[in-house]
Amino acid sequence: MHIRTLIAAAVLFTGGAAAAEDKLNDPQIATIALTAHQIDADRGKLAQKKTKNEQVKAFADQMVTDHTAGANEVLALAKKLGVKVEESPVSKGLKDGAKDTAAKLGKLKGAAFDKAYVDAEVAYHQAVIDAVTKVLLPAVQNAEVKKALEDAGPTLQGHLVHAQQLQTALGEKKDEKAEKPAKAEKKN
């Protein structure tokens, strides 16, 4: 299931790769941030196309808007600082995990897609928040890159809370559907 892939990516993202390397440098950190934004914008675009649920669509719209803006901010800062993209095992692991998740989401439809997408978003945002606080911020050297990471925190936290609320709402809708046949049987 895609959750195992996300958990593996979270482990890689939050420590495994950083421990394997001496230390992430600022270009690698900027590339990780860019990659994380691009992954979530792309996943949001997939959800925009596949969902019929208005709440999920609104969330996907927000992910596309916010993470596209985030990616553009990272690119602008990298350009300003003269930093070029530098892949690391962490950014490569993120891309691999995103491909796996996209393939699994691509096979799903309807409520199954919505649930899997929202579950992925909860896990992904938690992993990104953990990575920023436990791996990226401690390793960053440049003050502007550090500030950009710190400034992203409240937005990421807001996305996590929104995804968790949506996850709960989707679970409640599923429960309501399960209750309707039971209520109909009681009337008979």
PyMOL commands that set and color helices and strands:
alter all, ss='L'
color gray80, all
select helices_A, chain A and resi 2-20+26-50+54-81+89-106+110-139+143-187
alter helices_A, ss='H'
color red, helices_A
deselect
rebuild
show_as cartoon
